[in-house]
């Protein structure tokens, strides 16, 4: 399956490269998009859930990488939950080879 990475900037300016086993991420995030923290987490849950389901359909098992990535996103987001107006920016979407989408 085609992997896709989404590069995010958290409210404190820290960046993270996030993994998806499917290009479905493009249906939920856009390069340059800025999302309220809760919205970002919900979109991540939805997108990574769909991505994992696609892996299950093709290979017969869910994608551990997608669930691990979601757990990392949720853990990081929890650190910013008390900040009013916390936002997450999606800086880039890239292919596994690093090429920008």
N, C-alpha and C positions, 0 to 999 in steps of 0.2 A: 504494500500500500504506500502511496506517496506521503511521506512525512512532511510536516510543516512546523515551523517555529514561529512564535509570536513574541516579540521583544517588548517588554513593558517597563514603564518608569513608574515607580511607586510614589506616594505622596511626599516622601522625604528625599526624593531624587535618586534613590537607589534603582538600579536596573536589573532585570532578570530576563533570561532567555527561557521561554516556556515551550514545552514539546507537545505536539499533537500527532497521533498516528494517521491522521486524515486531514484532508484539505477543507473539511467542514468548518474549520475555524474562520475561513473567509466569509462564511455566511453569518457570523456573529460579531466579528471585529473588522475594523478597517484601519489601515495605516493612517496615523495621525488622529485617530479617534480618541476622545477623552471621555471616560466613563466614571460615574459616581461609583464609589467603592463597592457598595452592595450590588449595583447593577453589573459591575465587572465580575464579581464572584458568581452571580447567577448565570451570566452569559457563559462563563467558564464551565460551570457545572453542566449546563445544557450542551455546549459544544463538545466537551470532553466525554460526556455520556454518549452522545451520538457517535463520536469517533470510536469509542470503545465498542459500541454495538456493531459498528461496521466491521471491526476486526473480528468480533464474535461470529458475525454472519459469514465472513470469508474463511476464517481459520478454525472456528469451533470453540474459541475461548476468548474471554475479555482481555483487553489490553492493560496490563499492569502499569505500563508507562503512563497511560492516561490517568489512571486512578492515583498513581504516585504524584503526578503533576498537579492534579486537583488538590490533593492533600497539602502540597507545598503552597499553592495559591491561598488556600483557606487559612493556613497557619500564618503566612505573611500578612494577609488581610486583617487577621484578628489583631495584629499589633497596631493597626491604624483605626480600628473601629471607634475609638473614642474621639477621633479628630472630626470636628464639624466640617462638612464640605469636602472630605477626603476624596481625591480623584486619582484614577489610574489612566495613564496614557499608553496607547499602543503605538510604539515608535516605528515598528517595521514588522512585516511578515516575510519570512524567507524559507526557501527550499532547504532540504538537507545538505545540499552542496554549498549553502551560503548565499546563493543568488537571491536577490530581493525580488519579491513578487510585485 
